[in-house]
Amino acid sequence: MRIVDLICVPARTGFFRDDQAAIRNGAEHDGFLYKGSPVTAGFEQIREPGRCVSVLLVLSSGEIALGDCVEVQYAGAGGRAPAMDVESVIQEIDEAVRELLLGRSVDTFREIADEVEAVSYRGNQLSTAVRYGVTQALLHAAALCNRETMAEVIQREFQTGIDILPVPLYTQSGDDRYGNVDKMILKEVDVLPHGLINEVETKLGRNGEILAAYVAWVRDRVLELRTRDDYMPRLHFDTYGTIGIAFGGDLEAIADYLGTLASAAAPFALRIEHPIDAGGREEQIEVFSRLRRELAARGIPVELVVDEWCNTLEDIRLFVEAGAADVIHVKMPDLGSIQNTIEALLFVKSAGLAALCGGTCNETDVSARVSTHIGMACGVDQLLAKPGMGVDEGLMIVGNEMARVHALTSRRSALPEVPR
């Protein structure tokens, strides 16, 4: 089976892209939007509709393999790629990828994906969005060619030795951090609520009091609404560096505060994502390592999740080797080609750390389904339900895909004669 055509289509994502720097600087809400001017390059407004480029590989069988070129919600922040321009992405694919792919066999994934990863365009590597979307389509094509799921392609080509099973799902509340928690509890989500604690004055509190009260509220709400005592979700809050801002970067004060949050979360396990933004990769590794040692010395049961400044496969290796986090958020769009995500997740697990197969609310149904296969094939500790911030849609897309993949692969294992 070969690629006979490549079509690029501008499309919509499941959320918006936001100027994180402007929001962290105190931009006020104006309904769903924000007041003020953007400060990050590539933004015309602080909040802008999410856009993507859908890549369609037309195969000689007549089947269509899909992948979506997307960017994260906070484009251009924390060492990430700058804001994406749809027209430039299409031009990049036409000029640098089309000739490479047309006529190529798609019976395997990894070899041709590595070629895409190595392509040079105008003196630089292909953009992360292009590599992300094109390699999604190549994985889908290999699955169609071999009459198997994308998870099975990964399991075979990367020799994971991991059974393809359901993994814990993680949902995001967005700014509706109370109503959406009720949805999560009713649907018995494994990890919740994210919380979107991206500003000090109104979401964290100058002394952290707003978040502390929210953590306690989430704990109490789970205890009140759950219908069985063994429903014990992990509590995970993303704080976007605001704790470091509120406490002036004082690691002892931050450790004290995280101890307060751990007490507020009990009896549930607690993960805190990006409590401090140190401004660079090396600085982030050093600060996270120190904070993690401080928490361990005090016996404070909080797991640190790294996100910003840990954007590439190389970054992830450095954070893992330094012992700079308990959980590595492998943010898929930031790593470009999806084989980088696969290798990163397997590396994190082999090092004994928790692997979060994540991404962004600003993805699509296509990229979300691909990430489901990757998360299951790599046996991750936590898989982000995406796109969007409404809980239901992302949970439906990722959760249903996971259920289908598990049902199909289980049937094949039990009945090898089931046709592919």
N, C-alpha and C positions, 0 to 999 in steps of 0.2 A: 504494500500500500504506500502510495507516494503523495506528496503535496503537489496539487496542480494549480492552486490559486491561493492568494493571500489578500484578505479584504480587511480594511481598517474602518471602523465606524465610530464617530463621536457619540458618547452616551452619558448617562447620569450615574452617579454613585448613590449610596444609601444615606448620605448625610451631607455635611458641609466641610469646607476647610476654614480654619480659624487662625488668626494672627496671635499666637500664644504670647509673644512679648507684649503686645498691646493690652491683652487681657490681664496678664500678670502685673502690668503697670497700673491697673485700676480702671480700665475702660468700663463704662456703665452699660448695663443692659438697656436696650430700647425695644421692648417687646421681645421678639426672638433674636433681634439683631443687637449690635453694640454701637454706642455713640463714639464719635471720635475718628481719628485718622489712623491708618495702619502704620506700623513702623518696620515691618519685615519686608524685604525686597520681594517683588512679584505679586503683592496684594494691592488691590485697588480699594477694598473695603476690609474691615476687620473680620467679618464673616461673609463668605462667598459660597454660592452653590457648588457642590462637588461635581466634578466632571471626570470622565475617563475616556479611554480609547479601547473599544472592544476589538479584539483580534480574532478573525475567522480564518482558519486553515481549511480549505476545501480539499478533501482527499479523493484519490482516484476511485474509491468505492462509492463516492457520492455523499459520504458522511462529512459532518462539519465538526472540527475541534475548536474549542473556545478558550479564550483567556482574556483577562481585562488588565490594562495598564492603569494603575491607580496611584494615588499619593496618600500619605497619612493626613489626618485631620490637621495636625500642627506642622505643616510643611515649613521647612527652613529653620526649624528650632532644634536645639540640642545636638547640633552637628549633622543634621539630616540634609537630604537633597533639597534644593530650592523649590519654590512653588512650580508646579507643572503647567506647561502650556500645551494644550491639546493639539494645535496645528503643528507645533514643533515635534511632538511625539510621532505624529503620522508621517511627517517628512523624514524623520530619523529612521523609521521602519522601512519606508520606501527606498531610501538611499543606502541603507547599511544592512538590512536584514532580508529583504525580498529575494535578492539574487542568491543568497546563501541557502534559503529554504526551498525555493521552487525546484521540483523534481526530486527532492530528497526522500529517501525511505524513512518511515516513522515506526519501524518495528521495535526500535529501542529509544529510550529517552535520554539517558545520562550523557551519551557521547555527543549528540547534537546540541544538547543544552550547554555542555561545556564549551562548544564552539561559539555559541551565542555569547556566553560570558566573556570570551576572549576577543570579541570583535572590537576593533578600534574605529571610532567615528570622529572625524575632525580632530584627531590627535588625542582623543580621550576615550575612556571606556563608554560603552552605551549607557544611557541614563538608567537609573534604577527602575523607573516606571516601565520603560521598554523591555528591559530584561525580565521584569516580573511578569508582565502580561504575555510576552512571547513564549516563555518557558512553561507557563500554565497551559497554553494551547498545545505545546509539544508533549506535555505529560498526558493531556487528554487524548491526543492523537495516538500515542503509544498504547494507551488503554483500549481505544477503539480497534487498533490494528491487531492486538493480541486477544481481544474479546475477554478482557478482564477489567477489574476496577483499577482506578488510579492508585489506590492503596496497595494492591497486589503488585503493580509495576514497581513501586518504591520498595516493597518488601523483597522482591526478587533481585532488582538491579543493585540495591544497596546492601543486600544480604544482612538485613537487620536482625534476623533471628527473633523478632518480636511478633507475637500473635496479634492479629487485627481485631481489637476489642474496643468497646465504648470507653471513652475517657471523660474525666470530669469537665463539665461545662461552666464557663465563667461569663456572666452577663454585666452590662454597663447600664447605669441608671440615667446618665446624662444629668441635666439640671432638675429633672423631676425625681429627686432623690428620696422622696417619701412614697408617693404613689407607686413608683416602679418597684420599690422594695416589696410591697405587698404582692405584686405580680410574681416576683421571683420566688417568694415564699410559697405562694399557692401552687406554683409549678415545680417546686422543690428543686430549684437550681443548686448546683453543687458549690459554686463559689460566687459570692455577691458582696457588695453592690457596685463596686468601683467608686462611685460617689462624686467624681469630677471635682475634686477639691483643688481648683486651679487659681484661687485668689484668696488673699489673706483676710481682708476686712470683713467680707460677708460669708465666707465659706469655711475658713479655718479658725478665725478669731485671732486678735493680736497676741493673746496668750494661749492660743490653741483651744479655747473653751468651746467654740462652736463645733469643731470636729469631735471633741471628746464627748459632748452631749449627743452628737449624731451617732457615734459608735455605740453608746449605751442604748440609744433608741432602737437601733437596728437589732442589737442583742435582745432587747425586751420584745420587739415585734416578732422576731422568730419564735421566741418562747411562747408568745401569746397565740400565734396563728398556726403553728405547726400542728399537724394531726397525728404525728407519731413521735415518740421520744427519741428514736434513733435517727431522726433527720437532724444532722449536725453539719450545716454548711460551713465552709471556711469563709471568714470575713476578710475581704481584700479592698483596701482603699488606696486610690492613686492620688498623691498629694502634690505632684508637679513642682517640687522644690519649695513649696510654701512653708513647710516646717522650718527649713533652714533660714528662710527670710524672717519669719516671726521671731526666731530665737537667735538671730544674728550669727548663725554658723557655729554656735557654742555646742560642741558635741556632748559635753556632759549634761547640759540643759536639755538637749534633744533626746538623749538617752532617758533622762528622767521623764520626759513627756511621753515617750514611746512606752515606758513602763505604765504610765497612767492609762494609755490607750489599751494596753494588754489587759489591765484589770477591768476596764469598761467592757471589753469584748468577751471576757470569760463567761461561760465555759467553752466558747468557740475559739478555734485557732485564728491567729491574726497575721496578715501580711500587709506591709506598708510599702507602696511603690514610690520611688523617687522622692524621699523626704528632703533631700538636699540636692541642689544643682550647683556643682563646683565650677562650672564654666568651661570644662575641657575634659578630654578623655583621661589623661594621666591624673589630673586633679581629682576626677570623679572616682577613679580606682583607689587613690590614696585615702580619700575621705570615707568612702564606703567601707574600706578595709578597717580603718580605725573605729568607725561606728559599730561595725559588726563585732569587733573584739570587745568593745565597751559593753555591748549588750550581753555578750557571752559571759564576761566577767561578773556581771551583775545578776545573771540568770534570768534576764528579761525575755519572755517567750514571744518575740516578734521576729518574723522572717522579713528580711530586706529584699525588695524586688528592684532590680536595675532595669532602666529603660533608656532614658536620654544618655547620649554619649556612648551607648553600646549598640551601634547601628549596623556593623558589618561582621562578617565571619571572623575577621582578624580581631576586631574589638571584643567579641564574645570570648574568644580564646584567652585574651589578655585578662579580662575580668575573672574568668574561671580560674586561671592559673594563679591569680593573686588572691583568690578566696575573697573576692570583693562583694559577694552577694550570696543569699541563700537561694534565690529564684532568679533565673535569667529570662527576661521577656524577649523572646525572639520575635521581633516586630517585622513580620514578613515583607511588607513593601519596602522597608529600609534595606533589606539584604539583596534586593535585585533578583537575580535568577533563583528560582525556587529550590534548586539543588543546594544552594547555600543554606537555605532554611533547614533542609533535611540534614545536612552535615552538622549544622550548629546544634540542632535538637539532639541528635545522637551523641555528639561530643559532650553536651551538658549532662546528659543522663549518664554517660560513661564515667564522668567525673564525680558522680554522686550528688549533684545539685538538682533542684527542681526545674523542669523545662516547661515554660509557658509558651505555647504556640499561639501567638497573638497577632496583632495587626492593628486595625483601626476601624472605627465606626464609618469611616469614609471609603469603604470598599463596596463591592457589589455582590450579588447573589452568586455569580460565577466564581469569583476569587474566594468567596466564603466556602463554597463546596469543595474547591481544590484544597483549601486549608484543612478541611475536615478529613480528607483522605490522608494528608500529610500527618496530621496530629495522631490519627489512629495507627498509621503505619509505624510511627516513631514512638508510640506508647507514652505520650506526653502526660505530665501531671495536671495540666490545665489547658483547656482549649477555649479561645474566645468565641462567643456567639456574636456574629456580625453579619451584615452591616447594621447601621442605625443605632439610635439611642432609645428606642421604644420598647426594648426587651423582647416583645412577642415576635417580631419579624425575624431578627437574627437568631433567636432560639429555635424558631420553626425551621429556618433554612438549614442551620448547622445540625440541630438535633435530629431532624428528619433524615438528612443525608447520612448521619451517623447510624441511625436505626436501619436504613436500607442497606448500607455497606455491611454492617454486622450480620444482618439476616442473610444476605447473599453469600458472603464468604463463609459463614457457618454452614450453610447448606452445601456448599461445594466441598467443604472439609468432610462432612458427614456422608455425602453422596458424590464421589468423584466423577460419576458418569453424567452428572448434570451438565448439559451443554453450555458452552460459553457463548 
